[in-house]
Amino acid sequence: MNEKKNNTSSNFKPKKKTEGARPDRPALKPGLEVRATAAKLLAAVVERKISLDGMLDLTHGNPAYKALSDADRALTRAILTTALRHLPRLEAAIASLIDSPLPEGARALHHVLVVAAAQILHLDVPSHAVVDLAVEQANRDPRNRRFAKLVNAVLRRLVREKDEVLAATAAVSPVPAWYSKRLTAAYGVDEAARIAEAQLVPPAIDLTVKSDPQGWAEKLDGKVLPTGSVRLAAFEGAVSGLEGYGEGEWWVQDAAASIPAKLFGDLKGKRIADLCAAPGGKTAQLIAAGAEVTAVEQSPNRLARLKENLARLGMQAELIGGDLFNYKPDTLLDGVLLDAPCSSTGTTRRHPDVLWTKGPEDIGKLAVLQERMLRHAVTLVKPGGVVVFSNCSLDPAEGEDLVERVLADNPHLQRVPVEAKDWPGLETAITKLGEFRTTPAMLPGDERFAGGMDGFLASVIRVAS
């Protein structure tokens, strides 16, 4: 990766004033601010449980990140996502090269080493530059200056022993212990390991098209997935530059996320509410299928984004801003789509910070909220109508378990089993009860196309006539 020199001021104090530099703006080595910013944001995720997406937002995000050039922001993102995906193995690698554990007060140094190790082991960055910049980071931070020689020695050894270290740490689970335990309990040892490994691979870009998936796959050099989505091969540039974007012929949506809206069956002329609608991918699917859609979204900012997305697609829906618990249609609906807010553990390929900002307690709280939402959703549907409940969590507490409780408490509700024969290529995603359960380990990849899909639970519930 090419690194551009960036002379933005830094919080790190230089060892001495650089010749000709302004006293309040010491010259920095090219690439140093990228590494300093990466270490700072990594610490915020791991230590303070702050969402990475929020910090990388160009409007309201971290000031140090926003001050970087476009190229430097791209490198910072690559370092951070790589470090978070591989964090347990990176920490094991560092520990194997240090005779005694770092002092308790050396967390800042720990993050410097992790950022450097991520580059050495997994990114195409010159190793000598990585070592040099990490040593410079240590020297500029009063907390870490005394460890500069240690940083140099550990990282140089990591460069020399890269292959051996990668082999030695391959048996370390790449996910936190709490998450590994829950995965194993839900899916068994072997499948849990496959899911954990799958989250190391960055996701492909999947598109949902208004019509003619095969035609768009040919136009965009993609392939059609069992969901009907078009998966793109790796490419450089923005999706907004691809054919069909400006005309609103397709939108970006993970293959798994496209499944829930397809479970209603024929929607022509039916009245459907999408209760957690933003950013609008599922809303657009419902409209494209012929439904009259009411989209409910609590966040004003997300509602504005939903409106913009539908405008690009040339679609219209009734938009309602507010708490879904206050939403009551004038007449009962034909169906409701409830893609409920969750822990998002099924999206760690694209959001690797989730495993470090969330924990078991968050899953428990979110499951309670989702159950309340589902119990409300079924009251909005007329007899014979359908509720599709879904979320992007891999944890049964947020999916199968709460659906089972709601069904047990309401004899007038019936699970509508999804038929595996209707989903060729995804038969293994249909559970014995007829629910959809996808994981990142599904959909194998090949030389041109990345594999995997988000982890999703989707359940179809009918209100008895």
Helices and strands as residue ranges (DSSP letters): H 32-48, H 52-55, H 63-66, H 70-85, H 87-96, H 107-122, H 127-140, G 145-147, H 148-160, H 162-169, H 177-187, H 189-198, E 206-209, H 213-219, E 222-224, E 230-232, G 239-241, E 250-252, G 256-258, H 259-262, E 271-274, H 281-288, E 292-297, H 300-313, E 318-321, G 324-326, E 333-339, G 345-347, H 354-357, H 360-377, G 378-380, E 381-391, G 396-398, H 400-409, E 413-415, G 420-422, G 427-429, E 436-438, E 456-463
